[in-house]
Amino acid sequence: MSAIKICKGCLNPSTRPNVFFDEDGLCGVCKLHNDDSEGSIDWIKRKAEIDEISRWGKANSRSTYDCIVTVSGGKDSTRQAFFARDELGLNPLLVSAVYPPEELHERGPENLANLISHGFDCISVGLNPIIFKSLMKTCFHRYSNIFNASEMALYSIPIHAAIAHHIPLIFLGENPAHTIGEKHGKLDGDASQMRNSNTLLGGDANIFLDENVELKDLHFYNYPKEDDITAAKLRIVYLGYYIEDWSGWNNGEFSKARGLKLRTDSPENTGDLWGISALDEEFRLVNQQIKFAKYGFGHVTDQVMERIHAGMMTREEGVELVKSYDGKCHIKYVQKLCSYLGISKEDFFKVVEEARNRDIWVK
């Protein structure tokens, strides 16, 4: 049995996919944060960069919209939409991939409607719920991760929309290298390598083809081909890189002041300290518990890392919160997922047990 290596500056674990540590035992997030604390980040330069990107978006759009902002109606997308419109002076088209009605929590459409009500145009793509559920069940049994396929769609749909509507500038949220230390491209605002992230694994959804899923069912799950992206002259940008006070907490405070509805269940039941993340549905809570069995960390680790870097929590305080709440998920959420997928609780926990990392857990 081997121990997980934990970052000496925060609580980032070595089991996180694509994470990187330096010779001093600091993760990439800590190194970038230290650079920021030392004043080596030139925010004037970044402002000039995003202004140039905005001008490019306006000049190259063949639509009445200047850019696409990917949204769910949650904290991060609300912050991005307002920033693109009110700070950058752009006319954004919001693009949302919505969960099937059977999975969607009422907070999801309420929060999206709230965002739109502030004066935005939005197009939403609802995927075939039968195929969606079939893919989720496949991903659960094959990868012990219910969201492999749906996350492909969440990132692919805005790219399809940009090509279809001739809007070459696309804004995503944060560069994961800056928030959780997952590196799959450069450390700046360039999101062109998103397809190579641990989430998308190259963007080829044809790996899900089986007797229940045909090629025609996977259009919006497949990331557009590089040739199509090049032909459309797309520019994909992490907008969070250019917002000086970007963080999940700050974005939550910003969005709450503009009507965002939060999750109200306790951290003991959700493994979520503040109830401001992934508000559309509840299955993410279960998936974080599965991730905890696989990698030894869950969403609370990500939350306390952010607070430690912001100087709003000590590392010791973060350790106690992780010990108390990371990986928690009330059985009611597990039961709801099992009912949705049509499996028994016994089958669910059998898959989780098979996924349990024997190198970091003893039973």
Disulfide bonds with the S-S distance in Angstrom:
none
